[in-house]
Amino acid sequence: MEELPWKVLVLTAGRGHIGATREDFFREVRGVKYADLESALRELEGEGLINIEWTGIDKFLCTVSEKGALLAKEEYEKRLSAYKRRMDDQHKSTGIEKI
């Protein structure tokens, strides 16, 4: 999963039934352009991972679907596992475990 859609999905899933607003995304995802954000939102909505309720021309409320919540959990666990493997490899190569 690409980085921006991943961030959008995780933020939306983390907000639970409350949902995430445009302001939440701009606060949490630094440097994002609105056009890129809208593109990621529409992509995720098209895949059935999030639901979008448009409240204005460029304002919205996003909630995660059941499918999106499961994908976010699986992707998070995969990324966490990869991170732990990298950390273990670094510890082995630097001899930190001997200290």
C-alpha positions as CSV (number, residue, x, y, z in Angstrom):
1,M,0.0,0.0,0.0
2,E,1.3,3.4,-0.9
3,E,2.3,5.8,1.9
4,L,-0.5,8.4,1.7
5,P,-3.4,6.0,1.4
6,W,-1.8,4.0,4.2
7,K,-1.7,7.1,6.5
8,V,-5.2,8.0,5.6
9,L,-6.5,4.5,6.3
10,V,-4.6,4.2,9.6
11,L,-5.8,7.7,10.8
12,T,-9.3,6.9,9.8
13,A,-9.2,3.5,11.5
14,G,-7.7,5.0,14.6
15,R,-10.6,7.5,15.0
16,G,-13.1,4.6,15.1
17,H,-16.8,5.4,14.9
18,I,-16.1,9.1,15.5
19,G,-14.4,9.4,12.1
20,A,-11.7,11.7,10.7
21,T,-12.2,15.2,9.3
22,R,-10.2,17.1,6.7
23,E,-8.7,19.0,9.6
24,D,-7.5,15.8,11.2
25,F,-5.6,14.8,8.1
26,F,-4.0,18.2,7.7
27,R,-2.9,18.2,11.3
28,E,-1.6,14.6,11.3
29,V,-0.2,14.2,7.8
30,R,2.3,16.9,7.4
31,G,2.8,18.6,4.0
32,V,-0.1,16.9,2.3
33,K,-1.8,18.7,-0.6
34,Y,-5.6,18.7,-0.8
35,A,-5.6,17.2,-4.3
36,D,-3.4,14.3,-3.2
37,L,-5.5,13.8,-0.1
38,E,-8.7,13.7,-2.1
39,S,-7.2,11.3,-4.5
40,A,-6.2,8.9,-1.7
41,L,-9.6,9.2,-0.1
42,R,-11.5,8.4,-3.4
43,E,-9.2,5.5,-4.0
44,L,-9.8,4.0,-0.6
45,E,-13.5,4.7,-0.9
46,G,-13.6,2.9,-4.3
47,E,-11.9,-0.1,-2.7
48,G,-14.6,-0.2,0.0
49,L,-12.1,0.5,2.8
50,I,-13.5,3.8,4.0
51,N,-16.8,5.7,3.8
52,I,-16.9,9.4,3.1
53,E,-19.7,11.8,4.0
54,W,-19.2,15.1,2.2
55,T,-20.3,18.0,4.4
56,G,-19.2,20.8,2.1
57,I,-17.3,21.4,-1.2
58,D,-14.0,20.4,0.4
59,K,-15.1,19.2,3.8
60,F,-15.8,15.6,4.8
61,L,-16.0,13.0,7.5
62,C,-14.3,9.7,7.0
63,T,-15.1,6.4,8.7
64,V,-13.5,3.1,8.3
65,S,-15.4,0.1,6.9
66,E,-15.0,-3.3,8.4
67,K,-12.9,-4.4,5.4
68,G,-10.7,-1.3,6.0
69,A,-10.3,-2.0,9.7
70,L,-9.1,-5.5,8.9
71,L,-6.7,-4.3,6.2
72,A,-5.3,-1.6,8.5
73,K,-4.7,-4.2,11.3
74,E,-3.0,-6.6,8.9
75,E,-0.8,-4.0,7.3
76,Y,0.1,-2.5,10.7
77,E,1.2,-6.0,12.0
78,K,3.2,-6.6,8.8
79,R,5.0,-3.3,9.1
80,L,5.6,-3.8,12.8
81,S,7.0,-7.3,12.1
82,A,9.4,-5.9,9.4
83,Y,10.5,-3.1,11.8
84,K,11.2,-5.6,14.5
85,R,13.3,-7.8,12.1
86,R,15.3,-4.7,11.0
87,M,15.9,-3.8,14.7
88,D,17.0,-7.4,15.5
89,D,19.3,-7.4,12.4
90,Q,20.9,-4.1,13.6
91,H,21.4,-5.4,17.1
92,K,23.1,-8.6,15.8
93,S,25.4,-6.7,13.4
94,T,26.4,-4.1,16.0
95,G,26.9,-6.5,18.9
96,I,24.5,-4.6,21.2
97,E,23.1,-7.9,22.7
98,K,26.6,-8.6,24.1
99,I,26.5,-5.4,26.3
